[in-house]
Amino acid sequence: MENKKKVAVITARGGSKRIPGKNLKPFLGKPIILYSIEAALSSGVFDEVMVSTEDEAITALAGKAGAAVPFKRSEKNAGDYATTTDVLLEVLDAYQKQGKNFDYVCCLYPTAPFVSAEKLRKAMDMLAQSGADSLLPVVRFGFPPQRGVVLRDGLLAFRWPEHMFTRSQDLEPFYHDAGQFYCFRTESFLRQKRLVMDKTIPFELPELEAQDIDTEEDWEIAEVKYRVLNRRNAAEEF
């Protein structure tokens, strides 16, 4: 990725209904957004690490941590219905007006404590080497969705009855978005205006290194997983 400009964009609005103050809430003693900022800065991959926010407290913390906040997020894109794509399009447009253009973007969520500098380096290198439009971290479903059941008139029924007796190992693996970060070529994103593009490659993560954090219970589970990982890593180093 020599001579290619790269920016990390951490999307961190101030409002949050389910977990108030979510992006600044301490995760094992440290504001959770700092995990994303520090991983991006430590990776050494990016020409700029920026935070997109409208919130003054987030702006202050981001600046103190070494991230840039070169412009404030618009009121429209700080609302409940703004998508990640909307925010990224706004960021890239604002940079272009400043005369700055980036070849690659890595969008990080501010509540992604399992992101590491090593993962970001590997992901950005994989994307560049692959020639794909984008890279998506994914986690394999632990139970095969093909054997899932649904409710019909109050009774359970197999959604795909043809797989009722199919062995799990014979079913095609299904994956879901890990909800941590997205890496993409800027040109592809501006043309397709979506994160999962025509040519998207996977970056598979184990279940232990991913947790969607939407509720207080999710938060507690994420802290448990993080502690387990820390103990495992410490044992391996020892």
N, C-alpha and C positions, 0 to 999 in steps of 0.2 A: 504493500500500500504506500510505496514511496511517492512523495510529491502529491499525495491526495489529501485534501483537507477533510478533517473529521470533527464532528461536534457531538457531544453528549448532551441530551436535553432531558432534564428531570422535571416532570410535570407535577406541580405541587400547588394546587389551589388551596385557599384558606378554609373553605366551607366543607363540612362533612356531617351528614345527618346521623348515621348509625354509630360512628365513633367520633364524638366532638373533639376538635383539635387533633385529628388523626395524624397528620404529617409531622407534628411536633411532639407527639406523645412519646414519653420515654419507653424504649424497648430495651429491657435489661439494663436500665440506667442511662441510656443515651437516646436523644431524640432520633426517632426512626429514620428520618430523612438523611441523617448523617451517614448511615450505612451506604446509601446509594452515592452520595457525593464523594465520600472517601474512596469507594471502590473505583469510581470513574477517574478520580484524580490520580490514584495510585497505579492505575493500569498503564499510564504513560502513553496511551494510544491516541488521545484526543488533543486537538489544537485548542479546543475550548470546552469547558464543562460549565453549562449554564442551567439555571433554574427558571422555569416559566411559572410565575405566580403573580397574584394581585395583592398578596398579603404582606404587610409590613414586617411582621415578626418573622415570617419565613425568609423574607428578603434579607433581614439583618443576620439571621443565623447562617444563611447560605454564604453571604459575603465574608463572615467571620471564618467560615470553614474553607474558604478559598475558591468558591464557585462564583461565576459571574451572573449578575442579574441586569443585563444591558437594557432591558425595557420591561414595562409592566404588562401583564396579561390583560386583555380587554375585559370589560364587564360581561360581555356576551359569552366569552369563552371561559368565564369563571363560574358560570351557572351550572345547574344540575344536569342540563341536557346537552352540554358541549361534549363532543367526542374527543378521543385522543388525536384522531386525524385532524379535526378542526384546530386543535391547539398547535399541532406541528406545522400545519399550513400557515398559521399566523406567525409562528416563530421564524420559519424560513423566509416569509415575505418581509418581516421586519428586518432580518439580517440583510436581505437583498437591498433594501432601501438604505442600509448603512454601507453598502458596497462590499458586503461579505457574502461569499458563496462557499458551500461545503459539498464535497463529493459524496460523503457518507454521513449518516446520522445514526446514533444509537439513542433511542428513547428509553429512559429508565423510569419506572414508577418509584415514588418516594417511600413506599411501604414495601420494600423488597430487601430485607436484611440478609437474605441468602445469596445475593449477588456479590461476587468477588472480583478483584482486579484480574485474577487469572482467568476467570470465565469470560470476562469482557475482552481480554486480549485474544483468547482462543476463538471466540465468536466472531470478532471482527476479521481475524485472519481467515477463518473458514469462509466467510462471506466473500472476501476479496478473491480467494483462490477458486471459489466455485463458479464465479460468473453469474450467480443467481441474483434475483432482484432484492430478496430479503431473507432474513434468518429469524426463526421463531423458536424460543425455548419451549419445549413440551415435556409433559409427563405422561407415561403410559398408564391407562386405567388399570387399577388393581384387579377389578372384576370385569370380565368381558361384557360390554354393553349388549352384544348380540343375544345374550341370555337374560336380558332384563325383562321385567314384567311391568305392566301398566294396569290402571284401574278402568274397568268397563262395566258400567251399571253396578258399581259397588263391589265387583268381583275382580280378582286378579287374573290376568291372562298374559301369556308370553307375547311380547311384541313381535318376535320373530320365532314362531313355533317350530320352524324347520331346524332351528338350532337347539331345541329342547334337550337333546341327548348328545350334541356335538361336544367332543372333548375340548377343554379350554385351550390346550396347546395346538389344536387344529384350527383355531379361529384367528382371523387376521387381527393383529394388535390395533387398538384404538388409542389415540392420544388427545390430550387437551392442553390448551394454552397454560403455561406455567404462571403467567401474570407477573412477570418480572421486568423484561426488557424486550425491545425489538430493534434489530439492526437492519438497515436498508440503504440502498443506493438512492441518493436524492433524486436523480433524474427519473428513476422508475417510480418513486413515490409521487412526484409531481404529475407524472403522466397517468398513473393508475388511481391515485388518491385513496389508497387503502394499505393496510399493514400486511395482510396476508395476500401476496401478489401472485401473478401468474407463475413465477418461478420462486418458490419459497422453500428453503432447506431447513431441516430440523436441527435443533441443538437439544438433545435429550438429557433430561435431568432425573435423578432418582427421586422417589416420593419424599424422602427425608429432607431434600434440599429445596422444597417448594411448599408454599402454603398461601392460599388466597386469604387475605385479611380484610374481611368485611364486617365482622362482628367482634364483640368482646371475647367470645369463645374462640374464634379464629385466632385472635391475638394471643391468648393463653397457649393454644396449641403450638403456635409459631415459636413462642419462647421456649417451650419444652423441647421442640425439635432442635432449636439453635443450641440449647445446652447439651443435648445428646451429641450433636456434631462436634462441639468444642471438646467434649470429653474424648470422643473417638479420635479426633485429630491430635490431641495432646498425648494419647496413648500410643499412636503411631509414631510420633516424633520421639517419644521416650524409647 
